[in-house]
Amino acid sequence: ILLHHRIGASAMMPAVSNPQDHSNPLLGIAFKLISVVCLSGMAACVKQLGASLPVAQIVFFRGLIAIAVLALVAWRGEGLHLLTTRNWRAHARRSVVGSISMFCWFAALAMIPLAQMTAISFTIPLFLTVLAMVFLGERIHAYRWTALGIGFAGVLIIVAPELAGGGGNVLGVSISLLAAVLAAFALLFLRRMSGHEHALTITFYFFVTSTSIALLTLIFARWPAPTQTQWMLLGMTGLFGVMGQLFMSYTYRYAEASLVAPLDYINMLIAIAIGYYFFSEIPNLSTWVGAPLVIASGGIILWREYVKLRGARSVMRSNPPV
């Protein structure tokens, strides 16, 4: 539901995706919906824990469980040698930025409503589009400029009341926006790595890095001993998170990304429901007005990418390699 799963789950997508094996789109849709529910459950657990446990402690146990599960997946698949790498510098750059983003997401979850947080997380594709233009030289045409304008107008509507009114939400909104920018940077680095490293390897080292950073915070402050309920929530955070990622990865084995990507926006409905029933949160008017604009902008970008991909495939079919 939040950007850290976008970072982790996006890295997992190529791990099992096969462009020739999209024969069961309904199963792919089912896996996507299960993934969305799992990641939403993880966000709810993090929000509940954030009121009483340090962010680093939550990140540590979430990452520890992910490392164990991913190592098991590698061992049962191609073998643990899959997790070896020589590209340490690229892993470090991507994993450190992604880990800081996850710290920010988890911290902001305890400060602002879940629906507002989810709406801000949808700005990641907008920031990624801008970064790709600046650092990769990608050209932005009229459709994308329109999407960026709509999306950032929605962001301003969502955050303006918080920034104008002051209080604790200013910090929460600011941290969540920083998390979105850092997540976009991490995805930008991921683009450069995906052709050279196995997706499972990338994801594994991301969690090794985040867990190590979390562990280092013990130098500065001790972690409190979790209660029985908190232990249960920590375990659920890790399991929901890694299951969400694994189901996300299997989604793209059975269905094309263009078919299932719009289901991400179900996150908003789930976030509203979880926020209302578990945390007594009711989205304010600015969220109701701004979130559809952000979602619409992401939809425009997604549609244009689908049109470009379909056009490229048509060219390949009409001009097959000799």
N, C-alpha and C positions, 0 to 999 in steps of 0.2 A: 504494500500500500504506500510505502514511502520510498524516498530515493535510495536509501541503502540497498533495498531489494532491487531497485532498478539497476544499480551498479553490479550487485552480485548476480542477479538473475539474467541480466543482459549478457554477462560474460558466459553464462551457462548455455545460452541459446545455441551456439554452434556446436556444442559438445555432442549433441545427438541429432541435430537437424540434418535432414537429407532432402534436398530439393526434389528428388525422384520419389520420395515416399510421403505423399500427402493424401493418402488414399482414404483416410477416415476422419474427415473434418469434424464430425460430431464428437468423436472421442477427444480430438484436440480442443474443442470448445469446452468439454466437460473438465479436462485437465486444467485449462485456463481458469475456469470458475473455481475449482478447488484451490488452485494457487492463490487466487485473489482472496478467498476466504481465509486461507492459512496465514497469509501475510497481514491481513486485517486483524486476525487474532493475535499475531505477534505484536502489532502496534498497540493493541489494547493492553496486553501484558506489560509492555514497556512503559506505557503511560501510568498504569497502576503502580508499578515498581518505582517509577521516577520520583514519586512523592516521598519515598523513605530510603532509597538506596542510591549511592553514587552512580553516575552514568558509567564510569569506567568499570564498575563491578558488573553491571548489566551487560556491557559490551563484551567483557571477558567471558562470561558463561555462555552468551549467545555464540561467540566465536569458537569456544572450546567444543561445544556440541557439534558445530558445523565442521570443524576440522576432523573430528572423529568420524562423522558420517561420510564426508567426502573421501577420506582415506579408505574407508570401507568400500565405497563405490569404485574407487580406482583399483583396489586390490581384487575385487570380484570381477572387474572388467578387464582392462589391458595390463594390470599389474602396477605395483607401486612405483616402478621405474617411470611411469607416466608423470609423476610429480617432480622429477628432476628437471633442472633448468640451468642454462648458462646465461640467461638474459636477466641478470640480477638488477641491473640499473633500471631497466624498463619496469620490472615488477615493483621495485622500491618506489619509483615515481608514482605509478598508478595506485599502488596499495596504500601509500601514506596519505595521498590526497583523498582517496576514497574512505579511508579510516577516519580522517578528520571530519569528513562529511557525515559519516554515520554517528560520530560523537555529537555533532551539532543537531542532527535529527532527533536523537534520543533525548538530548537536553531540552530541545524546544517542545517535545511532546508533553513534558510536564508543565509547560508554561502557557500554552495556547490551546484552544479547542481542537479536537481531532479533525473536524470538518475543515476548519481554516487551514490546519497543517496540510491536509491532503490537497486542498486547492492550490496551495503554494508549491507543493511537490510537482504539480503539473506544469510548472514553469521550466522544468529541466530541459525539455526539448527546445524551448525558446532560447535559453542561454546557450545550449549546444549549437544551435543554428548560428548564433552570433560568433561564438568561438571558432566554429569551422570556417566562417568567412574571414576572421582575423588571422588565424594561425595556419589554416590549410589552404587558404585562397579560394574557397568555394564561392561560386557566384550565387547571389540571391536575387531571384526574379520577382515579378510583381506579386505573385501569389504568396510567396514567403514574407515579403515586406508587409503585405496586408495581414497575414497571420501574426507577425511580430507586433504590429500596431494594435491589433485586437487583444492579443494576449497580455501585453504589458499594460494596456488600459485596464484590463480586468484585474491585474495585480495591484495597480494603484487604487482601484476601488476597494479591493479586499483589505489592504494594509493602511490606507489613509486614515480611517477612524482610529486605529490603534496608535499610529504615530502622532496624530493630532491630540489625542486624549491623554497621552502619557501613561504612567503606571508600568506594572510588570510586563504587560503584553508587548511593550515596545521592544524589550530585550528578546522576548520569545519570537516575535515576527522577524527581527533583525537576524537572529541566529538561524531561523529556518530559511531565510533568503540566502544567507551565506552558505548553508548546507546545499541548497539547490545549485548555486554557482559552482561549488566544489565538486558536486556530483557530475555536473556537465563537463568540468575539466577531466574528471576521472574517466568518463565515457569517451572523451576526445583521445586520451592516452590509450584507451582500450582499442580504438579503431586502428591504431598503429601496431598493436600487439597481436590482434586476433589472427592475422595471417601467418604468424611465426610461432605462436604458442598454443598448446591445446587449451580449450576453454576451462576444463577442469583444473588444470595447473594454475591458470590465472586466478580462478576463484579461490583455490586452496591457499595461495600465497597472500591473497587479500585478507583472508581470515587469520592466517598466521601473523600478519602484520598488525591487524587491529587488536588481536588478543595480546600480543607482545606490548603494544603501546599501553593498553589498559593495565597490564601487569606492572609496568614501570611507575604507574601513579602511586603504587604502594610505598614508594620512596618518600612521598610527600604527605600521605595520609593513609591511615588504616581503614580498612573496610569493616563495617559492622557485620556481626554474625546474623545471617538471614533467619527469620522465623520459619516455621514449617510451611506456612502459606507462601512465604516469599521464595523458599526453595522450589515449591511446586510451580510458581509463576516463572521463575528463572528457567526451569526445565522446559516449560511450555513455550517460553520465548525462543529458546534454541530449537526445539522440535518444530514449532510452527514455521520458524524462519527457514530452516533447511528443507522441510517438506514443501514449503511454498516454492523454493528455488528449484527443487527437483521436478515438481509437477510442471513448473514453468518451462523447464528444459524439454520435457517430454511433449509439451504442447506443440512445439515446433517440429516434432517428428511427424505428427499426424495432420497438421493444418498449417497453411501458409500464414506468415506473420500479418499480412494485410487483412486476413479474415478475423483473427483473434485479438489484434491490438486494440480495437475499439472497446473491448470488454474491460480494459483497464479503467475506463471511466465509471464502471460499476463501483469502483473503490469509493467514489464520492457518496453514493447512496449508503453503502455499508458503513462508512465513517460517520455519517449523520445518525444512522440507527444505533451504532455502538456508543457514540457520544451521548445520545439521548438516554438510552436505557441503562448504561453502566456509569456514566459520569454526570448525568443531568445537564448536559450541554445542549443548548439550542442555538444554531447558527444565527448570527445577526444579519441584518438586511444587506450589509455590504458583501457578505459571503454569498448570499443567494443571488445577488446581482453580478458580482465579479467572477464567481466560479464558472458559470456557463460561458463567459467570454474567454476565459483561459482554456476551457475544454474545447470550445469551438476552434480556437487558434491551433491547438494540437491536432484537431481533426483535419484542418486544412493542410497542415504540414504532412500528416499521414496520407491524405488523399493524393497529394502531389507526388510523394515518394512512390505510392502504388502505381500511379499513372506512368512515372518514369520507368519503374521496374517492368511494367507490362510492355511498354514500348521497346525496352532493351531486349526482352524475351522475344518479341515479334521480329526484331531485326535478326536475332540469332537463328530463329527458325527459318527465315527467308534466305539467310546467308550462312548455311551450315559450314563448319570448318572442313577443309579438304583433307 
